């Protein structure tokens, strides 16, 4: 079923990172609304959206592994380094982190930063799993055991 959604989204959303970043914010909206309803905090609402974007800072690891220490925004947003190297380290993109965040968030409550981070990561991973076509790929253990090979 995920493959069917993935094929649909690949036709709707271009593969470049910039367009996908826009959609991360859109997908985070219901999660941000949920935390707003629970906390009545505009700050928490905005942080869910902000962190849904910020998770992709880990793409810099893959970018620098391919391009070295030089930085070009166009190259970074193209995401070409994933395709060319056939690798994706992206350490923040992991269901395992979500499980840990979720446990702490449950203990700390709706107003904790852990809840904000868990909801942001959940929104982000749902979108990425659909666009990539694999939820399993977003297990850091799975990627590690497979040499971080992109889409095994």
Beta strands, then each sheet from edge to edge (+ up, - down):
end
